[in-house]
Amino acid sequence: MSKGKNSKKKKVTYIDDGRTIADMSGVGKKKPEKKLDNLDRPKSDFKSQWNTYWSTVKMMLLPMLVVIGIICVAFGLMYLLM
């Protein structure tokens, strides 16, 4: 059945905590929990960033060489056929 004329709509409460993306997790009776801002997070040092970078490069080195090899073989075949 349809709603009657006496039914009222719930009022939506929006809380602005300064984020650029809409996050409605804080809406309700409980207070939103405090989250770390960018200034509160510990800074990573150059050595840990360098180790992370090289571990990623080592992980992707073999797949990159395989793809380059496939491209070279395909180019060689096309060159010979033309």
VMD Tcl script that draws the C-alpha trace (Angstrom):
set ca {
  {0.00 0.00 0.00}
  {1.03 3.56 -0.51}
  {2.12 5.74 2.37}
  {-0.38 8.10 3.86}
  {-0.18 11.86 3.95}
  {0.74 11.82 7.64}
  {4.01 9.91 7.21}
  {7.05 12.14 7.66}
  {10.37 11.76 5.88}
  {13.48 11.19 7.93}
  {15.80 14.17 8.00}
  {19.29 13.29 6.75}
  {22.18 14.70 8.73}
  {25.41 15.38 6.84}
  {28.67 15.65 8.74}
  {31.58 17.49 7.11}
  {34.94 16.34 8.43}
  {37.02 17.98 5.71}
  {37.40 15.01 3.38}
  {37.00 15.50 -0.36}
  {35.15 12.22 -0.87}
  {31.66 11.83 0.56}
  {31.84 9.47 3.53}
  {28.60 8.83 5.34}
  {30.04 6.43 7.91}
  {29.86 9.11 10.61}
  {26.14 9.68 10.29}
  {24.25 8.41 13.27}
  {24.08 8.86 17.02}
  {27.64 7.81 17.76}
  {30.49 10.24 17.22}
  {32.88 9.51 14.33}
  {36.17 8.05 15.49}
  {39.27 10.18 15.15}
  {41.35 9.23 12.12}
  {45.00 10.01 11.54}
  {45.66 13.03 9.40}
  {48.56 13.18 7.00}
  {50.51 15.20 9.54}
  {50.04 12.61 12.31}
  {51.40 9.68 10.30}
  {55.04 8.76 10.71}
  {57.20 9.69 7.75}
  {58.99 6.93 5.87}
  {62.67 7.34 5.32}
  {64.49 7.24 2.00}
  {66.02 3.80 2.66}
  {62.63 2.09 3.13}
  {61.26 3.81 0.02}
  {64.31 2.70 -1.97}
  {63.97 -0.90 -0.75}
  {60.29 -0.92 -1.66}
  {61.04 0.45 -5.13}
  {63.75 -2.13 -5.87}
  {61.70 -5.04 -4.55}
  {58.92 -4.00 -6.94}
  {61.35 -3.65 -9.86}
  {62.85 -7.08 -9.14}
  {59.38 -8.62 -9.05}
  {58.40 -7.11 -12.43}
  {61.73 -7.61 -14.25}
  {61.06 -11.10 -15.64}
  {57.50 -10.35 -16.88}
  {58.78 -7.16 -18.53}
  {61.54 -9.06 -20.34}
  {59.04 -11.70 -21.51}
  {56.72 -9.04 -22.95}
  {59.62 -7.26 -24.66}
  {60.75 -10.61 -26.12}
  {57.27 -11.35 -27.47}
  {57.09 -7.89 -29.05}
  {60.53 -8.37 -30.65}
  {59.56 -11.78 -32.06}
  {56.29 -10.39 -33.44}
  {58.13 -7.44 -34.99}
  {60.76 -9.78 -36.49}
  {58.08 -11.99 -38.04}
  {56.25 -9.01 -39.49}
  {59.56 -7.63 -40.86}
  {60.41 -10.92 -42.55}
  {56.93 -11.34 -44.02}
  {56.86 -7.85 -45.53}
}
mol new
graphics top color blue
foreach p $ca { graphics top sphere $p radius 0.5 }
foreach p [lrange $ca 0 end-1] q [lrange $ca 1 end] { graphics top cylinder $p $q radius 0.2 }
display resetview
